[in-house]
Amino acid sequence: MITTALLLAAGTGSRLMPLTSNTPKCLTLVNEQSILERLVINIKKQGFKRLVVITGYQENCIKEFLTTISGNLTIEFVYSSLYKTTNNIYSLWMARDIIKEPFVLFEADLIFDVSLLDNMIYPDRMAISNILPWMNGTTVTIDPSLGVKSFHENTDKNNVDGVKYKTVNIYSFSLSSWRSIIKRLNQHIEVNNVNGYYETVIGELIADDQLSLEAVDFDNKYWYEVDTLEDLKEAEKLFVPDIYESIISERVVAG
């Protein structure tokens, strides 16, 4: 089981303005509880011992907040001074020296139920979901044994045959996989490809048969990606405390 988490939280969260005018995206409140607090609670429940955070925009806010809720969770920070002009490929590259063990990768805009991590705390897995109307971004194809076959840059809204799935942006990596990723990240950064996406690197490695990932189904589960103010409204509908807790309780009893 993996006990180290990496959170990419360097971005400005511009699509959530004005909420992020003076506050990092991960501290956006979803029904009075921030995305970051929800993440920390979830990884603690799953037995994680270490959290590495790549910071940038409003880094002091993140540090101060995590100090208040860290408890027995070891938290380390890496500051990306180029956060204004780089993207998540650069943020992931910034973790190359501080992480030397298997880990789970998270992005700072995800809200999800803790049970979704049950199958993500083992190496070389990635979360996927069937494509829904609100989703955009990277998709993947998988084989019958749930192995990830290929990455695609844009979401196919006409996914009638079900061969493409949306990435949920939670990944787990073994140490050997992480070494392969670092090597490919270095190649991109050396040619100044600092404003791209780490999904490009993962997709390249899979295409070259240098990385194997097992898909973990998040479909019909409680998660949401909060990029915009409209996303925030939808996430708050899904994670209404009383309704959400009652549904989860019913699921536990039924299970």
Summary of the structure (lengths in Angstrom):
residues: 255
radius of gyration: 17.4
end to end distance: 23.4
largest distance: 54.2
contacts: 808
relative contact order: 0.17
helix: 35%
strand: 24%
